[in-house]
């Protein structure tokens, strides 16, 4: 009797085993950041920088992500994540994974980086190791520059436990009244208005009789060794350093707010004080008599207490980057000017355009064909910034519309927009007030823009506007021509020198018409559901991405080539992950470059065998998003502002544009290929969730993708 062929049961892609937890995946990303500090191949001051970034990242993680989980747990919300974890289970897993990383960071600083700095003449030492003259100097410094600023706060029945601001560094102090012999608890806040590390004068820059280039002491130690002045007539018994982190996620009820700007301002006032405590950092040697009242008053569990063997708040290590020691830093990089823009001069006055458009204007260059920009390899100043500046002063330009998510403190782009309004142009700007931790800065810019007569809107109710787009409307002969910039990064000259981002300059009519429709949606009332070229969230982006993935799967099923390469910051969305799993089952080769969180599990038999994931963490922060599909040989390539995350696909306004010029498609493919070949800063995600850093074989050359792209940018100008 013939055996009946059975088909395997269908796979349940909702099964938690097929997903990594997003919070734990983020911790793995931050571990890769820390590894740059651990790596002896990284220049010494850059290692310090990465140690500081690790700390800064953790601050935000606790203020936003951990605080959300704690709120959910306290509210008894037991909704499970795609990987099957409750809020309580996630908090436990975070604590278990994070503690060894924090210990590793501080051990690195104390046992390796600090001694290495000393070898280079940069001596950060403890107060107790100072000589007599050095102590005398610091005592005078304390009396003159620190003591008048400090406010010791007693804690007793008439002085309730004070509110301690978010991310503040403090001293807990126990003092004894010699008359009553009663002990009292007090708190002293370390002022942030003063440098964290007190620099000694050149004449006193010696350790064990040997001169130093720089010598300093942590400010909190200077305060601690002069506590007697703050509590005269009392006996200082004990002291310890601590730092508190609070919930800082804004909760704005947009639908109930009559004025979104005022509502966010009110929430910012709350943030400055901070919400409930989410983390307490203590030095390991803090006496129990000081530790206990802190834990009790903050109503914090042992799980949220992190003991540190060393200096608290290593985020302040950023200060050392200001030292004039270029030999201990990365070689400086100067962005190149794209060859097609080399002849574009600074026509940034109206007088330059009086008679006719200069031949070398940026608009003339764009009319010759789409222009792809790759920052910081190519200059942001000479391209995007100049595009907006020339638009501001060109008499033929009638209107400028743009979105501002984040920009710099002294933004030349904002100055150009103000100049455009003063020159009589119609200027409309969407300022996203809900850009996390940039809200106050954006409120300030919004008010400046409004005072200049610019039409300012504050985003769309219920959505965060994350898209990076500019639309310039220009009168040319008898018609209007629209020029556009669509990018992956913020209009911020400072981050444009640190983040890898892409942008497209074009005057294609279809893109101009699409951006016109998009701005009408952002500033007015619109239910636009169809766009000519753009993939727009939350309208059609999710559906179009799924359709593109499915097309590759269908091609593979028909025996054709199925191939996807995608580069992004994060891959979290369960539906997209399921589509990628199904495409892999169909035989599609899928190569993913995901800098941060990745919840997809690669290399699972019968699930994701054809999927590989790498993460590149190097000198520059990888921020560009590129989506490449083989499409039967007719390559379909897109760039834009969205990651594959639910928030980007469903809760934000995003714009992704197709790139259709063959030369630009080839350039994007080259960027992806170079990134995939990296064996210096690339990490490969394993099926168990761990990352393994690539190492060049003994007979292989080192391929640093960022260094290769720098060299390519220089070569293109020669």
N, C-alpha and C positions, 0 to 999 in steps of 0.2 A: 504494500500500500504506500503510495507516494506521500511524502511528508508535506504538510501544509505550511507554506511559507508565511511566517508571521512578521508583521511590521512592528517595529519598536513603538512603544507608546509615545505620544507627543510630549515634548519637553515643556514643562511649566516654567516659563521665563519669569514668573513672579516669585519663584523660589528664592528665599534670602541667600542661599549659598552662591548665587551668581553675582552678588554685589558686594563691594567694599563699602564700609561706613565712611561717609563724607568727612566727618570730623577727624577720624583716625587717619584718613588719607591726607587731610590737611597737615596733621602732625608729621606725617612722613615727608611732606614737602618741606616743612620747616626744619626737619632733620637734615635734608639735603642742603638747606641754607647754612646750617651749622657746620656741615662737612666742609664747606668752603673756608670756614675759620680753622678747621682742624687740618686742612691740607697744607703741608709745608711748601707746596708749589705756588701757593698764593702769596703775594708780597705781604710783609708783616702788617703794615697799617691797613691793608685791605682785609686781612684776617680779623683785625679788630672791628672793622666795619661790618663784616658778616656776623660776628658775635653780637654786635649792637642791633643789627636787623632782626636776628633771631629773637631778641628780647622785645623789640618794638612790635614784631608780628604777634608774639604771645600776648602782649597787652591788649591788642585789638581783638584777638581770639577770645580772651576771657570777657572783655567788655561786651561783646556781641553774641558770640556763639555759645559760650558756657553760660552766660546769663540767661539766654533764651531757654536752654535745657533746664536750668534750675527753676525758672518760672513754670515751665511745663510740669516738672516733677512736683513742685509745691501745689500746683493747681490740679494734681492727679490726672494729668493728661497722659494717657498711656498708648497713644498712637505709635505704631512701630515704623521704623524707617525701612526702606527696601531691603536692607540687610538683616532685618528682624530684631532690631534693638529698641528698647524703650528708652525714654530720657534718663532714667536712673542707671540703666545698664551702660549708656553712653558716657555718663559722667564717671562711672567707675572705671571704664576702659580708658578714658582720657587720662585720669589720674595715674593709672598703672603704667601707661605708655610714656607719659610726660616726665615723671619724676626722674628716671635715669637720664633723660635728655638734659634736664635742667642741671643735674649733678655733673654731667659730662661738660656742659658749657662752663660752669664755674671752675671745675677742675682744670679745664684747658686754660682759662685765663690765669688762674693763680699759679699753676705749676709750669706753664709753657710760655704763654704770651707775655706775661708780666716779666719773667726773667729775660726773655728774648728782647723785649723793649729796653731793659736795663743794659744789655750788651751793646745796644745801639745808642746809649746815652740818654734814653728817655726813662726816667726813674719815678714811678708812682710808688711811694713808700707809705708805710703806716706811721702814724704820729709817734708811737712808742719807740720807733727806730731813729728818730731825729736826734741831732746833737743839741747842745745847750743853746747856742746862738740861733739855730733854726727854730727852736721852740720859743725863744724870746721874740723872734720876729713874728711868729704866728700868734703869739699872745697879744702883741700890739695890733696885729691885723684884726684879730677877733674884737678887741676893745673898740677899735675905730670904725670897722666896716661891717661887722656881723652883729655884735651885741645890741646896737640900737634897733635893729630890724626884728629881732626875735621876740616872740610872745609866749612865755611859758604858761601853760594852762594847768591849773590845779584841778584835781578830780576828787570831790568830796560831796557831802550832802548839799552844800550851798553852791557847788560848782559841778553840774551834771557832766557826764561824759560828752566831750565836744564832738561835733560832726567833723570828720576828717575827710578832706576832699579826695577825689579820685586820683590815683597814681601818685599821691603825696608820699614823700620819704620823711619818716619821723623818728624821734627818740622817745622811748618809754623810759621814765625815770622814777626811781624810788628814792625818796628823801626822808630823813628822820629829824624830828624836832628834838633838839637836845634838852629842852625844858620839860616837855611832856613825854618824851621818848616814844611818841607815836609816829608810825611810818605813814607816808602819804604817797600816792601815785600821781604822776604828772606827765604831761606830753609836751614835747617841743617839736615844732615843724621845721624841717630844713628848708630855708627859703630858695625858691627856684629862680629868683631874680639875680642871685649871685652865681658865679661859676661853680660847677660841681667839684672841680678839682682846683684847689688853691695853688697857684704858681709861686714859687719862691724866687727872690731876685737872683740875678746871675752870680753875685758874690757868694751866695749861700748854696749854690748848686753843686754840692759835693756829697758823695756817699763813701764812707770809709776813707776819706782823704782824697778820693779820685773825683775829678770834675765831671759834671753831667751837662748835656745839651739842654735838658729840661728836668726840673725836679718839682714834684707836686704832692699834695696830700688831699685825700677826700675831705670835703667840707664838713661832713657829719662827724668825722673824727676830731676836727678842730673844735667843734661845738662841744662834743662829749668831754674833751679834756679841759674845758673851761666852764663846766656846768656850775662851779661854785659861784661864779659871778651872777648867774641867773637865779640862784636860790641862796642869797646871803643869810648867814646865821643858821643855815640848815646843813645837815650832814648828808652828802650824796652817798647813798648805799649801793645802788646798782643802776645800770642803764643797759638798754638794748635797742638796736635799730629794727624798724619794721616798715613795711610798705603795704598800702591797701589798694586793691583794684575793685571798682564798682561797676554795676550795670550802667552802660552808656548808650544803649540802643534807643533811638527816638521813637516815641509812640504818638504819632499825629493822626487824629481822626479827621482825615481830609474831607470827607463828605459832610462833616458837621462844622468845619472851620469856615467862617465867613471870609477870613483873610489868611491865606496859607502862610504868607511871610511872617505875620504876627504870631501865628500858632507855632511855627518852627522856632522863632525867637524865644518864646516862652519855654519850649522844651529844651533849648540850649542852656537856658538859665538853670534848669534842673540838672542837666548833664554836668555843668561846672561843679555843682555840689556832688553829683553822683547819686545813683540809686542804691539798692542794697549791695552789700559786700559779696563779692564772688571769689576773691582770693586774698589771702594774707601771707605775705612773705616775711620771714623772720631769719635772723642769723641763728645758726645752730647753737651758739653758746648763750642765747638769751635765757636768763634765769626764769624758772617756772613761776616765780612770784610776779613777774611782769607779763609772761606769756598768757597765763590763765585769765586775767581780767580782759585782755584784748580779745581772746577767743570768745569769752562770755558776752562782752558788750557788742561785738560785731555779729553775734548769733551765727557763728560760722562753724561748720563741721571740720573734723580732722582732715577729711578728704580735700578741703579747700585751703589747708595750711601747707605752705611750701617752705621747708627749711633750707637755707642757703649757707654754704661754707665759703664765705668770702664777702665781697662787696655787693650790696644790693643795687638793682637797677643798672645793669650793664648797658642799657640803651644809651647812657651818657658817654659811652666810649666813642661816639661819633665826634666828640670834641677833639680827639687826637688827630683826626684827619686834617685839621687846620695847621698842624705842625709843618714847617718848611723842610720836609724830608722826601723829596721826589724819588730817591733811590729805594724807598720803602713802599712805594705805591705803584699801581699800574702806570705804564707809559701813557701820557696824555693823548687823547684822541681829538683830532679836529675834523669835524664833518666836512665832506667834500661837497662841492656844488655840482649838481647833476649837469652833465655836458650840455644838454639842451638849454639850460638856464644860465650858462656862463656869460652870455651876452646880454642878459637881462640886467639893466642898470637900476639904480634906486630912484625910479620915477615916483617919488612919494611927495610931490607937491603938485598942486593944481596947475601951476604955471607950465610944467613940463608937457602938459597935454593941450595947451591952448590952441595951437594951430591944427595939429593932427595927432593921431596916435603914434607914439614913437615905434619905430620898426622893431625895437628890441623889447617891447612891452611883454609882460607875461601872458597877456591875452593873445597876442600874435603867436606866441609859442604854442599855446594850448590849441589854437585853431589848426595847427599843423598836424595834430594827432594827440591822442590821450597820453598823459604823462604819469608814470608810476614812480612814487617816491618811497624810499626805504630809509627810515630814521633809526638810529642816529648816524648811520653810515653816510647818509646824504643829509645835507643841511635843512633843518626845519625853518631857520631864519630866511634862507635864500629861496625858499619855495612857498610853503603855506603862509608864513608870516608876510612875505612880500606880496603874495596874491591878495591878501586882505588889505594890506597897506595901499597897493596900487588901486584897488577897487575904491578905497576911501577917497582918493584924490582925483580919479579919472572923471572928467565932466560927463562922459558918455554913460557912466554907471548910474542907474536910476535907483536901484534897491540892493540891499545886502540883507540876507537872512542867515542866521546860524544858531547852532546849539552850543551851549557852554555847560559842560559837566564839571570839569575841574580846570582851573587855570592858575597861573603863578601870582604871587603877591603883587608884583609890579608888572602887570601884563601889557606888553606892547600891542597885543591884539585888541584888548579893550580900548587902549588909547586910539587905535585906528578906527574902531567903531564909533567912538565919540567924535573923532575928526570927520567921519563920513556924515554923521548927523549935522554937524556944524556946517558942512558943505552942501547941505540941503537935500541929502539923499534919504530915501525911505529905508530906515534900519529897523529890523525886528530881531530880537534875541530871546531865545528860550534859555533861561538860567535855571538849572535844576537845583532847587533848594535842598533836595533830599540826598545830595551826594555825601555819603557818610564821612564824617569828620572834616568836611569842607563846607558845611552849612553856613558857618559864620562868615567865612571868606566870600562865599557866593552871595549872601545877603548884602554884604558891603558893595560888591560889584554891581548887583542889581540896582541898588539905590543910586550909585554913580551914573549908571547907564540911564536910568529914568530921569535923573536931574538934567541930563544932556538932551532930553527930548526923544529918546529911543523908546520904541514900543517893546516893553519887557513882559514876558509871561513866565510863569513859575512852574511850568510842567503841566502834565495832564493828571486830573484827579484819578487816584487809584493806580497810576502807573509811574514808574521812574523813567525819565528820558535819558537814556544812556548813549544814544546814537551820536556820531561825530560827523556832522555835515555842515557845509556852507553852500549857499546859493547866491550868485551874483547875477543881476539882470542888467543888461547893457544895451543901449541903443546903437545899432550899427546899420547905417544907410536907412532903408525904409522898414527895417524889421528889428524885433527884439531878439537878442541872443542870450541864452542862459549858460553861465559857467558854474561848474560844481566842483566841490572837493568832498570826497567821501573817504573816511579814514577809520583806522582801528584804534587810534590813540586820542588822548585829550589835547585840546588846544592850549598846551602848556609848554612854553619854551624850555623850562627847567627839566621836566621829565622827558621831553623830546631828546635830551642829551643822554638819558640814562636808560630809557625803555626802547626796545625794538618795536617799531610800528610801521605800518604801511598806509599809503594814501593814494588816491586816484584823482588827478585833475583832468577834467573833461569838459567839452562843450557839446556833447552829444545831446540831441534834442529829446530823446526818450528819457535820459537820466534827468535832464532839466525839468521835463514835465512831471516826472515822478516826484522829484524833490518839491516842486510847487505844490503838488497834492499832499505830500507829507507835511509841509509847513502849514497848510490850511487845516490839516487835522490837529496839529500841535497848538495852533493859535486860535482856532475858531471852533466850529461845530462841523464834524464830518464823520461819516461812516464809510469812508473809502475802503473798498474791499479788493479792488483790482489795481495792480501796478504793472506797468509795462515791462520793467526790468528788475526793479528793486525787490529784494526779499525783506519784508517789513514785519517786525514783531510789534504787537501780538496778532497781526492780521493774517499773514500767509507764510511766515518764516518756518514755523514748525512743519506745516504740510509740505512745503517745497523741499525742505531738507530730507524729510522722509521719502518723498518721491524720488529724489536724486539717489538716495541709498538703494531704494527698491529697484531703480533702473539698472544699477550695477549688478544687483542680485539676479535680475531677470536675464541680463546678458550672460552671466556666468552659467546659469541653468541651460542656456542655449549653446553652451560650448564656446562662447566668446570670452574675451578677456574682461574680467571684473576687477577693478582696482580703485581704491580710495586712499588718498593721503589727506589728512586733516591736522592742522596746527591750531591750538587754542590754549587758553589759560586753564580751563576746567571742563571735565566731562562728568556730569552728575545725573542728567535726565534719564529716568528709567525707560521711557518709551524709545528714545534714541538708542540707548544701549541695547534694548531688545531688537531693534531693527538692525543694528550692527551684528549682533549674534546671528540673526537669521541670514544676513548677507554672508557671513563667514561660513555658515552651514552650506550655503549655495556655492561656495568656492571663491568668494571675492577676497582678494588680498587687501588687507586693511592695515595701513601704517599710520599710527597716531603719535603726534608730538604734543604732549599735554604737560605744560609747565607745573601746574599745581595739583588740585584734587582730581583723581580719576577713580570712579566707582565701578568701572568695567573690569572684569577679570579676564586677562588674556591667557591664551595657551591652554584652555580647558578642552579636553578631548570631546569631540563631537559638538562643541559649543562655540569655541573661539580659537580654534587651532590656527587659523590664518591671520589672527590679529596680533600685532605687536604694539607696544606702548613704550615710548621713551620720554624722559623729562630732561630738559637742559637748564641747568642752574649755573650761571657763570657771571662774568663781569657785568654784563648788561641784563636787565630784566626782560625776559621774553614776553612780549605783550601782543604781538601781531596775531591775527586770525586769518588763516588761509584754508580754503576748502577746495580740493582738487578731485575731480571725477574723470575716469578714463573715457567713459561715454562712447565706447565703440571706436575709439581713435579720434573722435571729435571732442577734444578735451573741454570740459566745463570747469571753469575756475572762478572762485568768488573770494572776496575779502570784505571785512566789515567789523562791526563792534561787538558781535554777539558770540558768547560761548555756548556750548551745548549743556545748558543748565535750565531748570524750570523757570527761574527768575528772568533769564534772558529771553526765553521763548514765549513766556506767558504774561509776565508782570512788568516788562520794560518795553519802552519804545526803542527798537534797534533797526538799523539799516545795513543790509549786506548787498553789495553790488557785484554783478558779473563783470569779469574782465575779458574783453573780446578781441583786443588787438593781439595778433599772433606773437609779436615780439615780447609783449608784456606777459603773456601767458608763459612763454618760454623762460622769462626772468623769474616768475613766481615758482615755476617748476624747479629751476636751479636753486632757489633759496631753500625749498623743501628738501631737495636732494642733498645739499650741503649739510643741512640740519640733521638729516637721517644718518649721515656718514660720521658724525661727531664721535670721537673716542676720547675726548678730554673732559668735557663737562656733561656728557650724556649719561643718564641712568636708565636701566632697563627694568620695567615693572615685571615682577614675577607673578605666577598664578596664585601664590600665597599672600600677596600684598606687599612683599618686601621689594626694595629697589636695589639693584646691583650696579655700581658704577662701572662703565666700560673702561678697559685698560688696553692701550695699544699692545699688540704682540711684539715680541722681541725684534722681529724683522719688519715691523710696520711703522709708518710715520705717524706722528701725532697730528690728529685732525681736530683742530679747535674751530668750530663752525663760525663763531663770532670773529675770530682773528682772520679766518679765510675771507669773510664778507668785508672786513675792513680793508684787506689787501685788494680785493676785487673793486671796491669803491675807488681806491687810489688809482688802480690800473685803468679804470674807465675814464679818468680825467686826463690821462697822458697820451 
